Amino acid sequence: MDPSEIEFLAEKESIEIVPNFTHGVMHLIQGDVGPFRPGLPVSVPLWLAVNLRQRQRCRLVRPDWLAVDRLEEVRDQEKEESFFTEMPASNIFVVANLILDVATVDIEKADEVRTVLKDIWDIRQAKLRKSVDVFIQGGFLQAKLNHLQLIELNNVRPLLPHAFDQINRLNLATAGARRSTQSSNSSRSFLTNSLSY
């Protein structure tokens, strides 16, 4: 799955908007949304909220988890724990990025929010790199990592097949060198034994 597919999945999540237009119920594949009345919050899929915000037809209501103090709690907890902690929202990094790209003015302390999100991302990526290193060096065939998000897995996915391919090549080369050494040693011992008679 590439980042655009992950973004597509994340855009199905709901978010509240405050429209500045009037419209009846919209019948979407995902379900009905609306009616839209100026000043009255309504829950819509993220893709629709982004579209309406880009056309200045609404303002986005900041999700509770996108507050600086809430994100700082998440960051501090992530620092303290050796394992991955559960994020306050699924696809938090993708959703936050989409919201901050189109509605920075709707989010209080948007720059601080970006900074704390980046801190959380960096902490989790460091944990993920460490986990992958332990996984590869341990020679394990499978691993279970709880509370990882799709975008985080996608970030490390290109590394794993390449690393395993290189390890497999090294193992094959080592096995071939051992066989070669063993066969040359056995032929030397055969010659030595033959000459001693």
N, CA, C and O atoms as a DFTB+ gen file, in Angstrom:
788 C
 N C O
     1  1       0.847      -1.172       0.000
     2  2       0.000       0.000       0.000
     3  2       0.896       1.239       0.000
     4  3       1.801       1.354       0.826
     5  1       0.644       2.156      -0.919
     6  2       1.474       3.357      -0.939
     7  2       0.786       4.487      -0.161
     8  3      -0.389       4.371       0.186
     9  1       1.511       5.577       0.114
    10  2       0.948       6.648       0.944
    11  2      -0.377       7.218       0.426
    12  3      -1.231       7.605       1.224
    13  1      -0.557       7.275      -0.889
    14  2      -1.812       7.815      -1.413
    15  2      -2.991       6.903      -1.079
    16  3      -4.101       7.383      -0.848
    17  1      -2.754       5.591      -1.053
    18  2      -3.824       4.659      -0.676
    19  2      -4.152       4.782       0.807
    20  3      -5.315       4.694       1.201
    21  1      -3.130       4.984       1.622
    22  2      -3.347       5.167       3.061
    23  2      -4.128       6.460       3.300
    24  3      -5.030       6.511       4.136
    25  1      -3.769       7.491       2.558
    26  2      -4.491       8.760       2.660
    27  2      -5.950       8.582       2.244
    28  3      -6.850       9.132       2.879
    29  1      -6.184       7.820       1.188
    30  2      -7.543       7.550       0.722
    31  2      -8.374       6.887       1.820
    32  3      -9.528       7.256       2.039
    33  1      -7.782       5.901       2.514
    34  2      -8.489       5.229       3.600
    35  2      -8.757       6.182       4.765
    36  3      -9.830       6.148       5.368
    37  1      -7.780       7.025       5.076
    38  2      -7.926       7.968       6.194
    39  2      -8.995       9.015       5.910
    40  3      -9.651       9.500       6.832
    41  1      -9.173       9.364       4.644
    42  2     -10.153      10.397       4.285
    43  2     -11.593       9.968       4.524
    44  3     -12.502      10.793       4.445
    45  1     -11.813       8.694       4.815
    46  2     -13.173       8.206       5.091
    47  2     -13.598       8.499       6.521
    48  3     -14.781       8.403       6.849
    49  1     -12.639       8.858       7.379
    50  2     -12.972       9.147       8.776
    51  2     -13.808      10.410       8.865
    52  3     -13.723      11.290       8.009
    53  1     -14.615      10.488       9.909
    54  2     -15.519      11.626      10.066
    55  2     -14.864      12.765      10.843
    56  3     -14.028      12.552      11.722
    57  1     -15.270      13.963      10.490
    58  2     -14.819      15.166      11.197
    59  2     -15.977      16.159      11.184
    60  3     -16.811      16.150      10.279
    61  1     -16.012      17.007      12.194
    62  2     -17.074      18.016      12.242
    63  2     -16.644      19.279      11.528
    64  3     -15.494      19.709      11.623
    65  1     -17.592      19.867      10.808
    66  2     -17.370      21.153      10.157
    67  2     -18.492      22.084      10.555
    68  3     -19.550      21.651      11.010
    69  1     -18.246      23.368      10.378
    70  2     -19.303      24.372      10.530
    71  2     -19.462      25.020       9.162
    72  3     -18.636      25.840       8.762
    73  1     -20.526      24.654       8.437
    74  2     -20.699      25.189       7.081
    75  2     -21.127      26.652       7.094
    76  3     -21.660      27.146       8.088
    77  1     -20.888      27.337       5.979
    78  2     -21.382      28.709       5.821
    79  2     -22.356      28.774       4.640
    80  3     -22.509      29.818       4.006
    81  1     -23.010      27.644       4.355
    82  2     -23.952      27.558       3.245
    83  2     -25.131      26.673       3.653
    84  3     -25.080      25.964       4.658
    85  1     -26.159      26.731       2.871
    86  2     -27.345      25.905       3.107
    87  2     -27.444      24.848       2.016
    88  3     -27.299      25.137       0.829
    89  1     -27.690      23.636       2.442
    90  2     -27.839      22.533       1.488
    91  2     -28.572      21.403       2.189
    92  3     -28.442      21.229       3.400
    93  1     -29.332      20.647       1.439
    94  2     -30.039      19.495       2.004
    95  2     -29.090      18.347       2.270
    96  3     -27.869      18.495       2.220
    97  1     -29.674      17.215       2.551
    98  2     -28.881      16.009       2.819
    99  2     -28.176      15.572       1.543
   100  3     -28.773      15.536       0.468
   101  1     -26.881      15.236       1.681
   102  2     -26.115      14.691       0.556
   103  2     -26.107      13.172       0.698
   104  3     -25.781      12.640       1.759
   105  1     -26.469      12.483      -0.378
   106  2     -26.492      11.020      -0.377
   107  2     -25.186      10.530      -0.996
   108  3     -24.997      10.580      -2.211
   109  1     -24.290      10.055      -0.130
   110  2     -22.980       9.582      -0.569
   111  2     -22.918       8.064      -0.472
   112  3     -23.730       7.452       0.221
   113  1     -21.967       7.457      -1.158
   114  2     -21.787       6.008      -1.089
   115  2     -21.575       5.578       0.360
   116  3     -22.092       4.547       0.791
   117  1     -20.830       6.357       1.088
   118  2     -20.475       6.066       2.469
   119  2     -21.662       6.258       3.417
   120  3     -21.643       5.764       4.545
   121  1     -22.679       6.963       2.967
   122  2     -23.855       7.243       3.790
   123  2     -24.318       8.676       3.593
   124  3     -23.673       9.455       2.891
   125  1     -25.415       9.012       4.202
   126  2     -25.970      10.356       4.067
   127  2     -25.295      11.311       5.037
   128  3     -25.001      10.950       6.176
   129  1     -25.051      12.537       4.575
   130  2     -24.525      13.594       5.447
   131  2     -25.371      14.839       5.257
   132  3     -25.920      15.086       4.183
   133  1     -25.461      15.601       6.305
   134  2     -26.242      16.823       6.232
   135  2     -27.532      16.662       7.021
   136  3     -27.704      15.658       7.713
   137  1     -28.424      17.605       6.936
   138  2     -28.407      18.809       6.095
   139  2     -27.394      19.833       6.612
   140  3     -26.959      19.785       7.763
   141  1     -27.034      20.760       5.720
   142  2     -26.061      21.795       6.025
   143  2     -26.781      23.115       6.259
   144  3     -27.537      23.585       5.408
   145  1     -26.538      23.701       7.416
   146  2     -27.110      25.006       7.767
   147  2     -25.969      25.880       8.289
   148  3     -25.148      25.411       9.078
   149  1     -25.906      27.126       7.866
   150  2     -24.813      28.002       8.323
   151  2     -24.737      28.068       9.847
   152  3     -25.737      28.304      10.525
   153  1     -23.534      27.856      10.365
   154  2     -23.290      27.977      11.794
   155  2     -23.602      26.741      12.619
   156  3     -23.291      26.711      13.810
   157  1     -24.215      25.709      12.016
   158  2     -24.544      24.504      12.773
   159  2     -23.558      23.378      12.429
   160  3     -23.446      22.989      11.266
   161  1     -22.843      22.855      13.435
   162  2     -21.860      21.804      13.162
   163  2     -22.525      20.557      12.577
   164  3     -23.640      20.192      12.949
   165  1     -21.813      19.920      11.661
   166  2     -22.276      18.680      11.046
   167  2     -21.072      17.770      10.818
   168  3     -19.982      18.240      10.493
   169  1     -21.276      16.475      10.991
   170  2     -20.199      15.503      10.809
   171  2     -20.194      15.023       9.365
   172  3     -21.224      14.613       8.829
   173  1     -19.012      15.080       8.741
   174  2     -18.856      14.681       7.338
   175  2     -17.571      13.874       7.194
   176  3     -16.703      13.934       8.064
   177  1     -17.441      13.111       6.094
   178  2     -16.159      12.437       5.855
   179  2     -15.054      13.477       5.661
   180  3     -15.306      14.582       5.182
   181  1     -13.843      13.114       6.034
   182  2     -12.715      14.039       5.962
   183  2     -12.487      14.567       4.545
   184  3     -12.173      15.743       4.366
   185  1     -12.645      13.705       3.538
   186  2     -12.413      14.142       2.158
   187  2     -13.370      15.270       1.770
   188  3     -12.989      16.195       1.052
   189  1     -14.621      15.187       2.251
   190  2     -15.594      16.246       1.954
   191  2     -15.257      17.512       2.727
   192  3     -15.373      18.617       2.199
   193  1     -14.839      17.350       3.977
   194  2     -14.452      18.508       4.787
   195  2     -13.283      19.245       4.148
   196  3     -13.279      20.474       4.089
   197  1     -12.289      18.494       3.666
   198  2     -11.120      19.103       3.015
   199  2     -11.552      19.844       1.756
   200  3     -11.102      20.962       1.502
   201  1     -12.417      19.227       0.974
   202  2     -12.898      19.848      -0.258
   203  2     -13.661      21.138       0.028
   204  3     -13.425      22.162      -0.613
   205  1     -14.569      21.082       0.984
   206  2     -15.354      22.275       1.337
   207  2     -14.461      23.366       1.919
   208  3     -14.664      24.547       1.639
   209  1     -13.479      22.981       2.721
   210  2     -12.580      23.977       3.331
   211  2     -11.718      24.646       2.266
   212  3     -11.468      25.850       2.333
   213  1     -11.263      23.872       1.284
   214  2     -10.465      24.452       0.199
   215  2     -11.273      25.474      -0.594
   216  3     -10.719      26.437      -1.125
   217  1     -12.577      25.260      -0.670
   218  2     -13.451      26.197      -1.386
   219  2     -14.039      27.260      -0.450
   220  3     -14.914      28.034      -0.840
   221  1     -13.538      27.283       0.796
   222  2     -13.963      28.251       1.814
   223  2     -15.469      28.213       2.054
   224  3     -16.119      29.245       2.219
   225  1     -16.004      26.992       2.069
   226  2     -17.437      26.803       2.299
   227  2     -17.725      26.382       3.742
   228  3     -18.880      26.191       4.124
   229  1     -16.653      26.239       4.540
   230  2     -16.829      25.833       5.934
   231  2     -15.554      26.122       6.703
   232  3     -14.538      26.521       6.133
   233  1     -15.629      25.913       8.004
   234  2     -14.425      25.855       8.818
   235  2     -14.447      24.508       9.529
   236  3     -15.511      23.975       9.843
   237  1     -13.264      23.971       9.775
   238  2     -13.183      22.666      10.427
   239  2     -13.210      22.840      11.937
   240  3     -12.631      23.782      12.477
   241  1     -13.887      21.924      12.606
   242  2     -13.885      21.898      14.068
   243  2     -12.716      21.011      14.487
   244  3     -12.635      19.844      14.102
   245  1     -11.821      21.577      15.271
   246  2     -10.629      20.844      15.691
   247  2     -11.022      19.606      16.495
   248  3     -11.748      19.714      17.483
   249  1     -10.545      18.426      16.076
   250  2     -10.781      17.227      16.896
   251  2     -10.122      17.390      18.264
   252  3      -9.100      18.067      18.378
   253  1     -10.687      16.786      19.289
   254  2     -10.161      16.922      20.655
   255  2      -8.702      16.510      20.749
   256  3      -7.927      17.129      21.479
   257  1      -8.317      15.466      20.011
   258  2      -6.948      14.952      20.098
   259  2      -5.933      15.864      19.424
   260  3      -4.731      15.664      19.594
   261  1      -6.385      16.867      18.661
   262  2      -5.464      17.750      17.946
   263  2      -5.096      19.000      18.760
   264  3      -4.570      19.970      18.214
   265  1      -5.374      18.965      20.056
   266  2      -4.984      20.064      20.951
   267  2      -3.544      19.848      21.405
   268  3      -3.116      18.710      21.598
   269  1      -2.802      20.930      21.572
   270  2      -1.385      20.848      21.952
   271  2      -1.199      20.081      23.249
   272  3      -0.331      19.212      23.325
   273  1      -1.998      20.381      24.278
   274  2      -1.808      19.713      25.569
   275  2      -2.091      18.218      25.483
   276  3      -1.407      17.425      26.130
   277  1      -3.083      17.821      24.697
   278  2      -3.383      16.385      24.523
   279  2      -2.235      15.681      23.795
   280  3      -1.842      14.575      24.167
   281  1      -1.707      16.325      22.764
   282  2      -0.599      15.743      22.012
   283  2       0.676      15.683      22.847
   284  3       1.468      14.753      22.696
   285  1       0.883      16.661      23.726
   286  2       2.048      16.628      24.611
   287  2       1.962      15.447      25.582
   288  3       2.974      14.820      25.895
   289  1       0.748      15.147      26.056
   290  2       0.548      13.971      26.915
   291  2       0.919      12.700      26.153
   292  3       1.593      11.816      26.683
   293  1       0.470      12.624      24.910
   294  2       0.766      11.461      24.068
   295  2       2.275      11.335      23.863
   296  3       2.833      10.242      23.962
   297  1       2.935      12.469      23.574
   298  2       4.387      12.466      23.368
   299  2       5.117      11.992      24.617
   300  3       6.021      11.161      24.530
   301  1       4.729      12.516      25.782
   302  2       5.393      12.148      27.032
   303  2       5.199      10.667      27.346
   304  3       6.129       9.995      27.791
   305  1       3.997      10.165      27.114
   306  2       3.724       8.749      27.346
   307  2       4.539       7.883      26.386
   308  3       5.054       6.832      26.769
   309  1       4.649       8.335      25.140
   310  2       5.420       7.585      24.135
   311  2       6.899       7.534      24.519
   312  3       7.565       6.524      24.292
   313  1       7.409       8.614      25.097
   314  2       8.810       8.651      25.546
   315  2       9.054       7.669      26.685
   316  3      10.081       6.991      26.724
   317  1       8.094       7.598      27.619
   318  2       8.256       6.773      28.812
   319  2       8.166       5.285      28.520
   320  3       8.889       4.488      29.117
   321  1       7.289       4.910      27.612
   322  2       7.055       3.490      27.325
   323  2       8.107       2.949      26.360
   324  3       8.547       3.649      25.449
   325  1       8.500       1.706      26.570
   326  2       9.450       1.088      25.637
   327  2       8.728       0.512      24.425
   328  3       9.325       0.349      23.361
   329  1       7.434       0.202      24.588
   330  2       6.637      -0.297      23.474
   331  2       5.800       0.834      22.890
   332  3       5.705       1.914      23.473
   333  1       5.196       0.578      21.741
   334  2       4.345       1.585      21.106
   335  2       3.072       1.763      21.923
   336  3       2.460       0.789      22.362
   337  1       2.682       3.013      22.120
   338  2       1.442       3.296      22.840
   339  2       0.320       3.520      21.830
   340  3       0.560       3.799      20.655
   341  1      -0.893       3.391      22.313
   342  2      -2.047       3.582      21.433
   343  2      -2.236       5.074      21.177
   344  3      -2.231       5.876      22.110
   345  1      -2.399       5.431      19.933
   346  2      -2.607       6.821      19.552
   347  2      -4.066       7.222      19.802
   348  3      -4.949       6.364      19.782
   349  1      -4.328       8.502      20.035
   350  2      -5.698       8.929      20.326
   351  2      -6.632       8.872      19.118
   352  3      -7.844       9.020      19.275
   353  1      -6.095       8.661      17.923
   354  2      -6.927       8.558      16.718
   355  2      -6.260       7.598      15.747
   356  3      -5.034       7.518      15.670
   357  1      -7.084       6.875      15.013
   358  2      -6.503       6.024      13.973
   359  2      -6.053       6.932      12.834
   360  3      -6.710       7.929      12.534
   361  1      -4.958       6.595      12.214
   362  2      -4.379       7.411      11.131
   363  2      -4.103       8.842      11.576
   364  3      -4.319       9.787      10.817
   365  1      -3.630       8.997      12.799
   366  2      -3.449      10.335      13.384
   367  2      -2.526      11.216      12.544
   368  3      -2.800      12.403      12.365
   369  1      -1.441      10.652      12.031
   370  2      -0.477      11.467      11.293
   371  2      -1.034      11.902       9.944
   372  3      -0.827      13.040       9.521
   373  1      -1.731      11.010       9.275
   374  2      -2.309      11.335       7.964
   375  2      -3.441      12.344       8.120
   376  3      -3.499      13.336       7.395
   377  1      -4.338      12.087       9.068
   378  2      -5.482      12.982       9.283
   379  2      -4.998      14.366       9.714
   380  3      -5.465      15.378       9.193
   381  1      -4.072      14.410      10.656
   382  2      -3.549      15.701      11.119
   383  2      -2.887      16.459       9.978
   384  3      -3.056      17.673       9.862
   385  1      -2.142      15.762       9.142
   386  2      -1.486      16.402       8.007
   387  2      -2.510      16.994       7.037
   388  3      -2.347      18.121       6.568
   389  1      -3.560      16.235       6.741
   390  2      -4.612      16.731       5.841
   391  2      -5.297      17.967       6.422
   392  3      -5.533      18.949       5.718
   393  1      -5.611      17.904       7.708
   394  2      -6.286      19.034       8.354
   395  2      -5.389      20.265       8.369
   396  3      -5.821      21.365       8.023
   397  1      -4.130      20.070       8.774
   398  2      -3.215      21.211       8.883
   399  2      -2.849      21.796       7.517
   400  3      -2.503      22.973       7.424
   401  1      -2.921      20.994       6.473
   402  2      -2.638      21.512       5.132
   403  2      -3.696      22.491       4.638
   404  3      -3.380      23.461       3.949
   405  1      -4.960      22.232       4.996
   406  2      -6.036      23.078       4.448
   407  2      -6.655      24.029       5.468
   408  3      -7.319      24.993       5.089
   409  1      -6.445      23.770       6.752
   410  2      -7.182      24.551       7.752
   411  2      -6.308      25.001       8.918
   412  3      -6.710      24.895      10.077
   413  1      -5.130      25.497       8.615
   414  2      -4.231      25.954       9.683
   415  2      -4.894      27.019      10.550
   416  3      -4.707      27.031      11.767
   417  1      -5.660      27.905       9.939
   418  2      -6.304      28.981      10.704
   419  2      -7.401      28.455      11.624
   420  3      -7.768      29.121      12.592
   421  1      -7.927      27.271      11.332
   422  2      -8.984      26.691      12.169
   423  2      -8.433      25.977      13.395
   424  3      -9.182      25.659      14.319
   425  1      -7.121      25.722      13.408
   426  2      -6.504      24.962      14.487
   427  2      -5.714      25.896      15.385
   428  3      -4.798      26.587      14.938
   429  1      -6.079      25.907      16.654
   430  2      -5.392      26.753      17.631
   431  2      -3.959      26.264      17.824
   432  3      -3.724      25.066      17.985
   433  1      -3.007      27.188      17.808
   434  2      -1.571      26.886      17.965
   435  2      -1.109      25.835      16.955
   436  3      -0.464      24.855      17.326
   437  1      -1.433      26.038      15.701
   438  2      -1.151      25.059      14.645
   439  2       0.339      24.733      14.543
   440  3       0.703      23.579      14.317
   441  1       1.203      25.737      14.708
   442  2       2.648      25.485      14.612
   443  2       3.134      24.575      15.733
   444  3       3.962      23.690      15.514
   445  1       2.612      24.802      16.937
   446  2       2.985      23.939      18.067
   447  2       2.454      22.529      17.860
   448  3       3.123      21.551      18.192
   449  1       1.248      22.429      17.309
   450  2       0.660      21.119      17.016
   451  2       1.556      20.356      16.047
   452  3       1.833      19.173      16.246
   453  1       2.004      21.038      15.000
   454  2       2.907      20.394      14.024
   455  2       4.190      19.895      14.696
   456  3       4.654      18.785      14.434
   457  1       4.754      20.740      15.569
   458  2       6.004      20.391      16.246
   459  2       5.838      19.166      17.129
   460  3       6.673      18.262      17.104
   461  1       4.759      19.132      17.912
   462  2       4.542      17.992      18.819
   463  2       4.250      16.725      18.012
   464  3       4.722      15.644      18.365
   465  1       3.481      16.853      16.943
   466  2       3.230      15.692      16.077
   467  2       4.539      15.158      15.496
   468  3       4.741      13.946      15.425
   469  1       5.420      16.056      15.083
   470  2       6.723      15.652      14.542
   471  2       7.539      14.940      15.614
   472  3       8.214      13.951      15.327
   473  1       7.482      15.440      16.853
   474  2       8.187      14.783      17.965
   475  2       7.672      13.360      18.171
   476  3       8.456      12.423      18.322
   477  1       6.351      13.208      18.176
   478  2       5.744      11.884      18.352
   479  2       6.183      10.960      17.211
   480  3       6.552       9.808      17.439
   481  1       6.138      11.481      15.983
   482  2       6.553      10.690      14.821
   483  2       8.004      10.226      14.968
   484  3       8.313       9.057      14.739
   485  1       8.889      11.146      15.350
   486  2      10.312      10.819      15.481
   487  2      10.556       9.761      16.562
   488  3      11.347       8.838      16.365
   489  1       9.875       9.899      17.698
   490  2      10.029       8.930      18.790
   491  2       9.587       7.544      18.315
   492  3      10.267       6.546      18.555
   493  1       8.448       7.501      17.643
   494  2       7.910       6.213      17.184
   495  2       8.767       5.610      16.067
   496  3       8.924       4.390      15.999
   497  1       9.320       6.449      15.197
   498  2      10.189       5.932      14.140
   499  2      11.477       5.358      14.725
   500  3      11.986       4.349      14.238
   501  1      12.002       6.000      15.767
   502  2      13.200       5.472      16.434
   503  2      12.899       4.105      17.052
   504  3      13.711       3.185      16.950
   505  1      11.733       3.971      17.692
   506  2      11.332       2.684      18.257
   507  2      11.177       1.639      17.160
   508  3      11.577       0.486      17.324
   509  1      10.600       2.049      16.052
   510  2      10.373       1.117      14.947
   511  2      11.691       0.638      14.347
   512  3      11.856      -0.548      14.061
   513  1      12.634       1.573      14.157
   514  2      13.956       1.177      13.642
   515  2      14.649       0.203      14.594
   516  3      15.264      -0.771      14.159
   517  1      14.542       0.474      15.890
   518  2      15.147      -0.413      16.888
   519  2      14.486      -1.790      16.841
   520  3      15.171      -2.809      16.916
   521  1      13.162      -1.823      16.716
   522  2      12.438      -3.099      16.645
   523  2      12.831      -3.888      15.402
   524  3      13.007      -5.105      15.461
   525  1      12.967      -3.193      14.284
   526  2      13.366      -3.858      13.037
   527  2      14.783      -4.402      13.171
   528  3      15.069      -5.507      12.709
   529  1      15.663      -3.641      13.795
   530  2      17.046      -4.088      13.995
   531  2      17.094      -5.360      14.841
   532  3      17.799      -6.310      14.501
   533  1      16.336      -5.374      15.953
   534  2      16.282      -6.557      16.818
   535  2      15.689      -7.737      16.050
   536  3      16.163      -8.866      16.171
   537  1      14.657      -7.469      15.264
   538  2      13.984      -8.501      14.472
   539  2      14.942      -9.145      13.474
   540  3      15.002     -10.370      13.358
   541  1      15.684      -8.314      12.760
   542  2      16.605      -8.828      11.738
   543  2      17.783      -9.547      12.379
   544  3      18.147     -10.644      11.954
   545  1      18.381      -8.937      13.400
   546  2      19.543      -9.563      14.042
   547  2      19.180     -10.838      14.776
   548  3      20.009     -11.737      14.920
   549  1      17.931     -10.918      15.244
   550  2      17.496     -12.125      15.945
   551  2      17.157     -13.268      15.011
   552  3      17.009     -14.410      15.445
   553  1      17.033     -12.961      13.723
   554  2      16.694     -14.001      12.758
   555  2      15.268     -14.507      12.892
   556  3      14.975     -15.643      12.519
   557  1      14.390     -13.685      13.416
   558  2      12.997     -14.088      13.608
   559  2      12.262     -14.142      12.272
   560  3      12.645     -13.472      11.312
   561  1      11.212     -14.939      12.224
   562  2      10.410     -15.055      11.014
   563  2       9.146     -14.214      11.077
   564  3       8.572     -13.874      10.043
   565  1       8.712     -13.879      12.279
   566  2       7.537     -13.026      12.422
   567  2       7.650     -12.208      13.693
   568  3       8.380     -12.556      14.621
   569  1       6.902     -11.102      13.711
   570  2       6.899     -10.229      14.882
   571  2       5.521      -9.605      15.023
   572  3       4.780      -9.478      14.048
   573  1       5.192      -9.223      16.231
   574  2       3.917      -8.563      16.481
   575  2       4.201      -7.201      17.099
   576  3       4.819      -7.100      18.159
   577  1       3.747      -6.170      16.429
   578  2       3.916      -4.809      16.934
   579  2       2.529      -4.190      17.082
   580  3       1.850      -3.924      16.090
   581  1       2.123      -3.967      18.302
   582  2       0.807      -3.382      18.562
   583  2       0.836      -1.866      18.415
   584  3       1.866      -1.223      18.617
   585  1      -0.305      -1.320      18.064
   586  2      -0.543       0.124      18.023
   587  2       0.239       0.874      16.951
   588  3       0.410       2.089      17.051
   589  1       0.715       0.172      15.932
   590  2       1.361       0.859      14.815
   591  2       0.304       1.298      13.824
   592  3      -0.723       0.638      13.667
   593  1       0.555       2.400      13.161
   594  2      -0.382       2.899      12.168
   595  2       0.105       2.520      10.774
   596  3       1.288       2.254      10.564
   597  1      -0.820       2.502       9.841
   598  2      -0.487       2.083       8.478
   599  2       0.665       2.883       7.885
   600  3       1.547       2.316       7.240
   601  1       0.664       4.186       8.099
   602  2       1.705       5.034       7.495
   603  2       3.073       4.707       8.100
   604  3       4.094       4.825       7.422
   605  1       3.097       4.300       9.365
   606  2       4.360       3.928      10.004
   607  2       4.877       2.613       9.427
   608  3       6.066       2.480       9.137
   609  1       3.988       1.654       9.264
   610  2       4.383       0.389       8.643
   611  2       4.844       0.609       7.215
   612  3       5.813       0.000       6.760
   613  1       4.148       1.477       6.520
   614  2       4.493       1.768       5.132
   615  2       5.885       2.393       5.039
   616  3       6.596       2.186       4.056
   617  1       6.263       3.136       6.036
   618  2       7.558       3.804       6.046
   619  2       8.716       2.810       6.158
   620  3       9.795       3.047       5.614
   621  1       8.493       1.707       6.857
   622  2       9.565       0.730       7.068
   623  2       9.462      -0.433       6.078
   624  3      10.412      -1.203       5.935
   625  1       8.341      -0.568       5.404
   626  2       8.115      -1.714       4.516
   627  2       9.187      -1.891       3.439
   628  3       9.602      -3.028       3.218
   629  1       9.662      -0.854       2.758
   630  2      10.682      -1.073       1.721
   631  2      11.999      -1.633       2.276
   632  3      12.739      -2.315       1.566
   633  1      12.280      -1.342       3.535
   634  2      13.527      -1.788       4.146
   635  2      13.562      -3.293       4.372
   636  3      14.582      -3.933       4.116
   637  1      12.458      -3.868       4.848
   638  2      12.469      -5.273       5.259
   639  2      12.765      -6.255       4.121
   640  3      13.656      -7.091       4.274
   641  1      12.061      -6.192       2.994
   642  2      12.389      -7.158       1.929
   643  2      13.838      -7.033       1.443
   644  3      14.495      -8.034       1.157
   645  1      14.321      -5.795       1.355
   646  2      15.701      -5.571       0.913
   647  2      16.694      -6.157       1.927
   648  3      17.671      -6.804       1.549
   649  1      16.434      -5.921       3.209
   650  2      17.324      -6.440       4.259
   651  2      17.332      -7.963       4.252
   652  3      18.394      -8.579       4.344
   653  1      16.144      -8.579       4.143
   654  2      16.083     -10.043       4.121
   655  2      16.734     -10.612       2.869
   656  3      17.349     -11.678       2.920
   657  1      16.606      -9.924       1.763
   658  2      17.253     -10.360       0.526
   659  2      18.776     -10.357       0.706
   660  3      19.452     -11.310       0.318
   661  1      19.305      -9.291       1.290
   662  2      20.752      -9.206       1.523
   663  2      21.231     -10.278       2.511
   664  3      22.282     -10.886       2.314
   665  1      20.456     -10.498       3.562
   666  2      20.814     -11.537       4.541
   667  2      20.826     -12.907       3.865
   668  3      21.731     -13.710       4.093
   669  1      19.811     -13.171       3.029
   670  2      19.746     -14.442       2.314
   671  2      20.952     -14.614       1.394
   672  3      21.522     -15.703       1.327
   673  1      21.347     -13.567       0.690
   674  2      22.525     -13.636      -0.183
   675  2      23.794     -13.924       0.612
   676  3      24.626     -14.734       0.204
   677  1      23.932     -13.243       1.764
   678  2      25.102     -13.491       2.614
   679  2      25.118     -14.922       3.131
   680  3      26.170     -15.562       3.160
   681  1      23.944     -15.435       3.544
   682  2      23.864     -16.814       4.037
   683  2      24.221     -17.810       2.940
   684  3      24.933     -18.784       3.188
   685  1      23.727     -17.567       1.723
   686  2      24.051     -18.455       0.605
   687  2      25.544     -18.411       0.283
   688  3      26.159     -19.447       0.031
   689  1      26.124     -17.210       0.294
   690  2      27.553     -17.072       0.027
   691  2      28.377     -17.755       1.115
   692  3      29.381     -18.403       0.820
   693  1      27.957     -17.613       2.366
   694  2      28.666     -18.258       3.479
   695  2      28.576     -19.773       3.369
   696  3      29.570     -20.472       3.567
   697  1      27.384     -20.283       3.053
   698  2      27.203     -21.731       2.902
   699  2      28.044     -22.249       1.743
   700  3      28.658     -23.310       1.853
   701  1      28.079     -21.515       0.633
   702  2      28.896     -21.906      -0.516
   703  2      30.376     -21.912      -0.166
   704  3      31.104     -22.810      -0.588
   705  1      30.830     -20.931       0.593
   706  2      32.236     -20.865       0.999
   707  2      32.581     -22.027       1.928
   708  3      33.676     -22.583       1.840
   709  1      31.662     -22.396       2.814
   710  2      31.899     -23.530       3.721
   711  2      32.030     -24.830       2.933
   712  3      32.934     -25.632       3.168
   713  1      31.098     -25.019       1.986
   714  2      31.162     -26.236       1.163
   715  2      32.477     -26.295       0.392
   716  3      33.104     -27.349       0.290
   717  1      32.878     -25.166      -0.138
   718  2      34.128     -25.101      -0.898
   719  2      35.322     -25.417      -0.005
   720  3      36.223     -26.157      -0.402
   721  1      35.326     -24.859       1.193
   722  2      36.405     -25.106       2.145
   723  2      36.417     -26.561       2.582
   724  3      37.479     -27.178       2.663
   725  1      35.238     -27.116       2.864
   726  2      35.155     -28.508       3.299
   727  2      35.608     -29.457       2.192
   728  3      36.312     -30.431       2.460
   729  1      35.206     -29.180       0.947
   730  2      35.604     -30.073      -0.150
   731  2      37.100     -29.971      -0.411
   732  3      37.731     -30.983      -0.718
   733  1      37.686     -28.786      -0.299
   734  2      39.138     -28.664      -0.502
   735  2      39.894     -29.316       0.648
   736  3      40.950     -29.910       0.427
   737  1      39.375     -29.219       1.875
   738  2      40.002     -29.885       3.024
   739  2      39.921     -31.401       2.879
   740  3      40.887     -32.102       3.180
   741  1      38.780     -31.914       2.422
   742  2      38.639     -33.366       2.280
   743  2      39.519     -33.886       1.146
   744  3      40.061     -34.987       1.245
   745  1      39.671     -33.104       0.059
   746  2      40.543     -33.546      -1.025
   747  2      42.003     -33.474      -0.591
   748  3      42.791     -34.323      -1.008
   749  1      42.404     -32.488       0.237
   750  2      43.768     -32.427       0.754
   751  2      44.048     -33.616       1.667
   752  3      45.113     -34.228       1.598
   753  1      43.068     -33.939       2.533
   754  2      43.291     -35.063       3.430
   755  2      43.340     -36.370       2.646
   756  3      44.087     -37.272       3.025
   757  1      42.568     -36.505       1.565
   758  2      42.605     -37.680       0.709
   759  2      43.980     -37.802       0.056
   760  3      44.564     -38.884       0.008
   761  1      44.494     -36.660      -0.452
   762  2      45.824     -36.677      -1.071
   763  2      46.913     -37.003      -0.055
   764  3      47.845     -37.753      -0.348
   765  1      46.790     -36.439       1.129
   766  2      47.779     -36.692       2.182
   767  2      47.766     -38.150       2.560
   768  3      48.822     -38.764       2.721
   769  1      46.560     -38.723       2.707
   770  2      46.452     -40.137       3.069
   771  2      46.974     -41.018       1.930
   772  3      47.614     -42.039       2.179
   773  1      46.702     -40.626       0.686
   774  2      47.160     -41.428      -0.463
   775  2      48.685     -41.403      -0.559
   776  3      49.308     -42.422      -0.857
   777  1      49.282     -40.241      -0.305
   778  2      50.731     -40.119      -0.423
   779  2      51.453     -40.831       0.706
   780  3      52.591     -41.271       0.542
   781  1      50.789     -40.947       1.860
   782  2      51.445     -41.580       2.993
   783  2      51.542     -43.096       2.832
   784  3      52.315     -43.732       3.548
   785  1      50.766     -43.703       1.895
   786  2      50.830     -45.141       1.693
   787  2      51.966     -45.457       0.821
   788  3      52.205     -46.626       0.519
